[in-house]
Amino acid sequence: MPASTTAPEAAPAEPVVLTAKALLLDMDGTLVNSDAVVERCWRDWAERHGLDPDEALEIVHGRQGYATMAILLPDRPMELNHADNAAMLARETADMDGVVPVPGAPTFMTAIAALPHALVTSADEALATARMAASELRMPEVRVTAEHVGASKPHPEGFLKGAAELGVDPADCVVFEDSAAGIAAGRAAGMRVVGIGPRAGAHGPTVHVADLTEVEVTPTADGTIRLTVRPSHTAPTAA
C-alpha cells in the first residue's frame, strides 16, 4: 500500500509568557488591516514611476512613504520623495475602503486600556486617527506618529520615544509589530517583539502569532503586564 503523501498537520505551539511594564503598538498590520488601500495607492505610485508594483509592496510595510521611495528611487532628490509622501498620506487618509481591525484587536485594546501603552506608527496623526476610527478601535492617549520622529523605521527612534513618553526603560517594553522594518526597529531599541501576521514570522520576532486572538493580557498586583502568547500552530518540521 503506497505511503501517504499528506503533509503533517502543524502542531499546537507551547504558550510563551512575556512580562513587561509597557506595550508599544504598531498600527497597520498589527491593530488595523489596511492592506487593501496600501496596495491600491502604492501600485498606482509604482506604475506612474515605471517601477514593479510587487517590488514596491515588498518593502513598503512599516516604513514612512518617503523612506520607501528613497529605496526604490535611490537617485531621486529627497524633497520630491517628501512631496510625494505628503500626497500619498492625503490619499490614504481619504480612502478607508477595506480598512478593518485585525482579528482580536478590539478585545486586546479593551484589555490594555488601563495599562501603560503607546501607539508607534509610521502614519501621520490624521491617517492614524482615520484608520483607528474606521476600525472602531480606541486611539491610545500616548502616540508617536510620523510628525514626532526624524527617522523612519527600521530606525528605533519611534519606539525609544514611546518608551520615554511612558517613563519606562526600553528593556521593560514589549513591541507589537507586523513588518520587517518595524521588527528591526523594536529589536534595535532593545525591546522584545511580538510579531503579528504573515509578514512577521521571517524577521526574527521574539514570538510570532497569526493575530491578536492568540495574545492574553493579564495585569498583576505589582503593575507588571503578563502576556501569555499562544500561537495556534508551529510550522511542521521539514522531512
Secondary structure, DSSP 8 states (H G I E B T S, - for coil): ---------------EEEEESEEEE--BTTTEE-HHHHHHHHHHHHHHTT--HHHHHHH-TTS-HHHHHHHHSTTS-HHHHHHHHHHHHHHHHT--TT-EE-TTHHHHHHHTTTS-EEEE-SS-HHHHHHHHHHTT----SSEE-GGG-SS-TTSTHHHHHHHHHHT--GGGEEEEE-SHHHHHHHHHTT-EEEEESTTTGGG--SEEESSGGGEEEEE-TTS-EEEEE--S-------
